Amino acid sequence: MLSPDDFLVATQWAGLGTLALALLAGLAFVFKWGIRFRLVGAAGFAAVLTVGLLGLSFEPFTRIAVPGAMPYTTVYDSGASQIVITVPNTMGPETLDATLRQAASNLFKPYRLGLPGQVATIRARTIAHEPGGVSKLIYLGQIQPNPKGSEEAFRVQIDRANWPTPS
């Protein structure tokens, strides 16, 4: 997977190519070549690609792996402050803690929108299958970012009372 540094290098090369196309377009206008307007279009398109590469160099694509975490699936994301992930019902509380921390490090980003005063929250849920073919959604815990200046980055709450028995 490409890193932000790779995109920054690509941005530099694309910028040089854009400058070369712009110079060529300038020469085309001076010498009144027939393809001068096409060169302006090509230089403009190259500039758009360069800006796109620059934007990709700001946000890392790498995911953080927390030891002891299990895979999870995001089932709801409001784009603002509410995220719900689903985890297997065979997971223990320590594994859930690690999984919630991994989800928080990967999903809590500065670009999340939200109303002032809203706290971003990731809730973990599982499905418990009961006799008779009835299934229930059980919320096992949640994680929220702590206020700035706190020792811990996140506040984890695990609801042990709702813990399902593995089927």
HELIX and SHEET records of a PDB file:
HELIX    1   1 PRO A    4  VAL A   30  1                                  27    
HELIX    2   2 ARG A   36  LEU A   56  1                                  21    
HELIX    3   3 PRO A   93  LEU A  107  1                                  15    
HELIX    4   4 ARG A  160  ASN A  162  5                                   3    
SHEET    1   A 5 THR A  73  ASP A  77  0                                        
SHEET    2   A 5 GLN A  82  THR A  86 -1                                        
SHEET    3   A 5 THR A 121  GLU A 130  1                                        
SHEET    4   A 5 VAL A 134  PRO A 145 -1                                        
SHEET    5   A 5 PHE A 154  ILE A 158 -1                                        
END                                                                             
